[in-house]
Amino acid sequence: MSEQINTKSRRKFFKHVAATTVAGTLGVAGLHGKSLNKAFSGGPIDPSDNIKVTKLETFVLKNSWVFVKISTDAGITGWGEMLKDDAKACAAGAMEVADYLVGEDPRPVVKHWQAIHRAAFYKGGPIKTAILSGIDQALWDITGKCFGVPVYKLLGGPTRDKAFVYGTPNEETGVKAMKVGPNASRKPFKYTEGNKFIDEVVERFAALKKEHPGVDIGIDFHGAVQPTTASLLIKALEPLEPWFYEEIIQPLNVDVMAELAKKTHIPIATGERIFTKWGFREILEKNAAMILQPDVNYAGGITELRLIAGMAEAYYAPIAPHNPNGPCSLAASLQVAACIPNFMVQERGDREHELLAEPLPPVKDGYRPIPTGPGLGITIDEDKLMDEVGEPREYTTQYDSDDNSVVDW
């Protein structure tokens, strides 16, 4: 009984110290009218205090984003995101992990990563790794909040104070980098596109470069282009000096990607459909890409992105985290950017999210300041999130309108 009283006393003391310190720095007005107890409910706590996971919840949104929320008996919660393409499968699979995680201390994050990964007989793949990715983010979020520091400080950072971003060129934000697809009157899904199509893509990209002088523009083939057409496009576009070519083909045959990479001096980027350190190892060993784009929602979470970045550093390969998703995805990616030396650029880092209770620090001169709040450095507005819960968007089969054959997305 005395030990429980001492534990509670320590928690109360640390909460009081944190509240008093910030109140003195910001003033009462800086807390936006919140009481000190409410503002600091659930953290930080004494490192020696016991803390256990009490609940795991998942939320599927109408735009197919999948969120996971992990609660603890200390009142601290953590948030993460998972794969969106198989939203319901990811949400259901994450709930199965609750049988293992509830009752555990959330702070040994790497141990939990190993336990969840190794417990599966069939390891890896998009859904299982996505489940692990979302839970990993949420556990790091909790751990950072327990210690009252951003995740990057627990991982040896900071290596930088702000992250270069690409998205939509804008004078106000100073964003001066973007990416586009091979723009034409239709998608390049033929096994071998003709000269007319290739010329159209080149002409439109040349016009875009002229429209945005001084802007770096990458071209995302999105894995929907066959190698024969990809070979033609990368040579035809080369004189226009694209920033990079992304996912020139599907990553299912890395040898073919490596052969195409040899045919151009433009850097090849890939990663959004590659999972864990084992998947990226082959890309690096075969020189299939010079820029790695792991997705923190798909590739294994913060834990795995840090390891992938370390592996890539040995090959002088930069990391440009993939991110078509929501606020946890961006915040977690920025935490990784802040603790690795070989960060290059953050995709859609200029995007603002309505699901946040407070906005991220604004983009300035093309850079997003790294969030410095505890954990991921963000607070999810749960009322706004619940308003978006619903049936996810479906991905339908794509067909060639000329002969009705199935084509890639």
N, C-alpha and C positions, 0 to 999 in steps of 0.2 A: 504493500500500500504506500509506504513512504517513497519508494522508487517512482511510483506513478505520480505522486504529488510533486516530487522534484522535477520529473520530466515536464509536467504541465507548467510548473513555475518557470523552467528555462524557456519553454515556448512563449509564455506570456512576456518574459523579460526581453527576448529577442524581438518580438513583435513591437513591444513598447519602444525599444531602441530604434528600430527601423522607422517607425511612425514618427518619433520625435525628431530624428535626424532629417528626414525629408520634409517634415512640416517646417522645421527651422530654415531649410534651404529654400523651399518654394513658398512658404506662407500658407495660411489656411486657404486662401483663394486659389492656390495652385492645385488643390485637390478637387477643384470643380464642385465644391459644395458637398463632397462626400465626407462622412465621418471618418476619423482616423481608424477606428476599429474595422469599418467596412472596407476602407481603402486597402488595408493591409491584412485582411482576413486570409488565413491560410499560409502565411510565410513572411519572411524566411523562418526556418526552425534551426535549432541546435543540431549540428552534424551527428551528434551521438544519440539524438532522439530516435525512437522507433517510429516507423511510418509504414502503413500497409495500403495496398490497392484494395478498394472496396467495391468498385464497379467499373465495367467497361460498356460503353454505348457506341452505337454507330448511327449515322444519319446520311441518307441518300437524298441528294437535292435534285430538283427538276432538270438542272443543266448537267446532271450525271456526276457532279463532284461528290466524293464520299469522305465524310469526316469521321474521326474516331475521338471519343472523349474518355479519358481515364480519370476516375476520382479516387481520392485517398481519405483515410481517417484523420488526416491533419487539415482537411479543408482545402488542400491544394489540388487543382485539376490540371491536366495536360491535354493538349489538342494536337492532332495530326491529320494528314490527308492520305488517301489511297488512290489506286488506279480508277479511272473514270469509265473506261470502255466496258468493263464487266462489273458495273457498280453494285448490283445486288449480290453477286457472288462474293465480292470483296467484303461487303458489309456482313454477310452471313458467316464467312470464314473467320473474320476478326472476332466475332462473338464466340466462336469455338475456343479461341485462345484464352478467353476469360476463365475457363476452367483451370488453366495453369496459372494465370497471372494474379487473380484475386487472392488476397492474403499474403502476397509477396511484397517485399520492400522494392519500390520502383527504381531505386537509385543505382543498382548494379546493371546499367543499361546494356553493356556489352555481353554480360552473362545471359541476360534475357534474350538478346539477339541470337546468341548461339543456341540457347535452349529451344527457341521457337523454330529456328532454321533446322537444327539437327533432329528435332522430334518428328519431322516429316520424313517418311521413307522416300517419297519422290520430292526431291529438293529443287528449288528455283522455279523459274517460269514466271509469267506476268502476274498471275493472281496471288500465288503464295508469297512471292517477294513483295508485292504491293501491300498485302496484309501486314507483313513484317515491317515495311517501310512506314506505314501510318502509325503503328504502335511504337516504333522506335522514336519517331518525332515526338509523340506524346510523352514518352518516358523521359526524353531529354528535356522537354518543356517543364515537367514536374521537377526534375533534378536541379535545373537552373533556378527555379523558383524556391526550392528548398534552401539553396545556398545564397539566394538573393543576387545572382549574377547571370548575365547572358550565357548561352550555351558555349559560345566561342571561347570564353575565358576558361571553361572546363576542358577545352580541347587544345589549349596552348596559345590561343590568340591574345591580342589581335595581330594579324599580319598587315592589316590596312584599316583605315577608318571609314572608307566608303567604297562602293562597288560600281564599276562602270556598267552601264545598262544599255540594252537596245530595245526598241519598240517602235514608237511613232515619232519621227523627227519633229521637233517642236522648239521654237525660239524661247518660250517661257521656261521650259525645263532644260533646255540645252542638249536634248537627246540628239545625237548625230550618228546613229547606227540603226540599221533595220535589216529585215530579211523578207524575201518574197518567194513565191513559187515560180516555176518556168511559165511565165504568163503568155497565154495565146487564146485563140477563140474557143479552145477546148483543152482538156487535160491531156498530157502526153502519155496515153496508155497503150499505143500501138507497140508491137514488138520492135519494129523499126520504123520510126517516123521519117517522112520524106523531106526533101530540101525545103519545100514550101513551109512546112511546119517549123523546121529548125530556124529558117530565116525570120519567121514571125516572132519567135521567142527572142532572138537576138535583137531584132528591131525594137521591140517593146522594152527590153532591158536597157538598151542604149538611150531610149527616150526617158526612162526613169532616172538613169544616171545624170542626164542633162537637167532634169527637173530638180534634182537634189544634189547640187554641187557640194563637195566636201563631206558627203555622207557615205559611210561605209555600208555597202549593201551585200548581204549574203543571199545565196539562192538555195532554197530548200526543195530538193526533189521529192522529199517525203516518202521515199521508198516505193513510189508508185510508178517509177520509170524502169523499163527493162534495160539490161546492160547494153544491148545494141544501140538503143536510143541514147542512153546515158553517155556512151562513148562519143557520139556525135555532138551532143550538147556541150559537154565539158570542153571540147576543142573549139567549137564555134563561139562560145561565150568568153573564152580565155582572153582574147585581146581587150575586152572591156574590164578586165581585172576585178572580178567579183571578190568580195571579202573572203568568202569561203563557199564551198559546195557542201550542202548538208544532206546526209542520208541518200546518196546518189542511187543506191539500190537497197533492197531488203538486206538486213544483216544476217540472213540465214546461211549464206555462203560467203564467208569472210575472204576466201581466196580470190573470188571474183572481184570483190571490192578492192582488194590489195592490188590486183592487176590494173584496174581502172585508175587507182591512185597514182600509179607509175606514169600515166599518160599525160599528167598535167602538173604544172608548178603551183596551181591554186590549192590551198590547204583543203583537205577533206575533213569534214566533221561528221560525227555519228554518235549515237548513244541512247536515244529515247526508247529504243526497243531492245536494249541490252541490259542484262540483269547481273548484279553482284560482281565482285572482283574477278570471278572466274570467267565471266563473259567478256569483260574488258581486257583481260590478259591476252586473249587471242588477237584482239584488235591491235594491241600494242606490239606483240611479238611479230605479227605479219605486216606491220606498217600499213594497215588498211586505212588509218585515219591519223591526222596530226592533232586534231582538236577533239577532245572527249566531251560528250554532252549527257552525262548521267542525269536521270530524273530522280529527285529525292522522294517522290511518291511511288516510284516503280523499281528503282535499282537497289534498294536496301536501306533507305533512310539515311539519316545523318551519319550514323556509325559507318556504313559502307561507303558513302561518298568520300569520307575522310580517308579511308584506305585506298580507294580508287585513285584519289588525287595523289597520294603518296607513291603509288605504283607508277602513275603517269609521269611524275616528276623525274623518275629515273630515265624516262625516254624523252625528256624535255617537251612533254605534251601538256598544253594548258587545259584547264577545265572551264567549260562554259555551260553551267547547269541548265538543263531543259526545263521549261515551265510554261505549260498552257493552262494552269489550274488556279487555285484560290490562294487565300492569304497565308495559310500554314505552309504551303509549298514555297511561296516567295520568301517568307520569313526564315524557314529552315534552310533554304538555299543561301540566303545572305549570311546566316550563321556559319555555314561551311566556307563561304567566300572570305569570311573574316579570320579563318584559322588555317588557311592553306597558302603556300607561297605562289602556286602556279594557277591562280584564278585569272581568267581572261575577261569574261563578260557575263552578265546575267540576262537571260531572255525575259522579256516582258517585265523588266524591273521597274518600268515607269508606270505600271498599271496600279491604280488605286482600287481598294476593295470596300464595298459597302457593308460587308459582314463584320468589319472591325468596329469596336466600341470607340476607338480613337485612331486617327489616321497615322500611317507611317510617316517618318520624317520625309519631307518633299524632295523630289529629284531636283538637283541644281547642277548646271554645267555638265549634264549628262551622267551624273553620279548620284546614286542613292546612298545616303548615310546608313551605316550598319545599325540596326536597332540595338539599343543598349539596355533595354529593360530586362528583367529576369526571365529565364527560359528562352522561348523563341522571341520574346520582346514584343508580343502582340497580345491583345485581349479580344476574344471572339464575342460579338454581341449575339447572345443566344436567342433572343427574341427575333432578330432579323434572320438568323439561320433557320429557325423553326418555320418561319414564314415561307421559306424556299424549299422545305422538305416536300417530296412528292415523287411521282413516277419519273424515272430517268429517261433521258433522250435515247432513242434506239438508233443503232447503226445498221443501215439497210445495205443489202448487196448492191454493188455498182455494176453496170453493164455498158458494153460498147454499143452505142446507138446504131452503128452500121451493121453489125452481125449478131448482136444480142449475146456475145460472149462475156463471161465474168471478168472484171478487171479489178485491180487493186484500188484501195482508197487513195 
